[in-house]
Amino acid sequence: MNRPVMYADFDGVLNAFPDSKVQRRGGVGHTEWIKPDDPRASLYSEERAFRLTGNLVVEVPPGRYRLRWSRELADDMYRLAVAGTIELAWLTTWQPYCVSTLDPAIGWDPDVVHTVHWYDPVTNQGRFSGKLDTIFSRLRFETYQNDPSPVIWLDDEECYPARAKYIEAWNPAAPILMVRPDERIGISRRQWLLIQDFIHHPDEYPPVTLDEESTIRAHATHHGL
């Protein structure tokens, strides 16, 4: 198989939204203040979560946003793209500001990591269906390749069981890994190990694999941009 292509959301995937008390205490990894019987102790432990070492407030036309991310995780993803091990692309509502804001913030070169233009930022046309349309467009493209690329889709809202079954029914030419993180910590250490294993051994996976962090919770509104 050809090298995998990774489509990465930002909010809830790299940009985490820890509980407010955790934010004030310095981010993921600082759990000594949490009582042992507090269910959040396990969620924010360094065994599960990457430490959020990146902390920056950015201004874009819609407003001011605080970004909290793991430099370790972002650097690992970027190194894979630089080495040519994966094709890395943003698939996020931050689409209009990836090159001007996100890439400089986390240290990614837009010549290495490209941004998918999947919705119209003026009219919002495509905002509700554009991500899935992008994935299916890539799957259709790979159907006609002699050496199809596996697909990795990282999204805390768009990757869920019904959608995985819908994609599986389409019978993709190469395996697809769908990863849904817990937005409070972003991609977990366990999920990152799974992603790396898929990158190096995609032929050992079924046509569609969905991984949801066990602690995910429903929320009424979307955090971030």
Secondary structure, DSSP 4 states (H G I P E B T S, - for coil): -PPPEEEE--BTTTB----HHHHHTTSTT--TTS-TT-THHHHTSTTTS----EEEEEEETTEEEEEEE-HHHHHHHHHHHHTTSSEEEE-STTGGGIIIIIHHHHT--TTTSEE---S-TTT-TTTTTHHHHHHHHHHHHHHT-SSPPPEEEE-TTT--HHHHHHHHTT--SS-EEEEE-BTTTBS-HHHHHHHHHHHH-GGGS-SEEEEE-TT----SS----
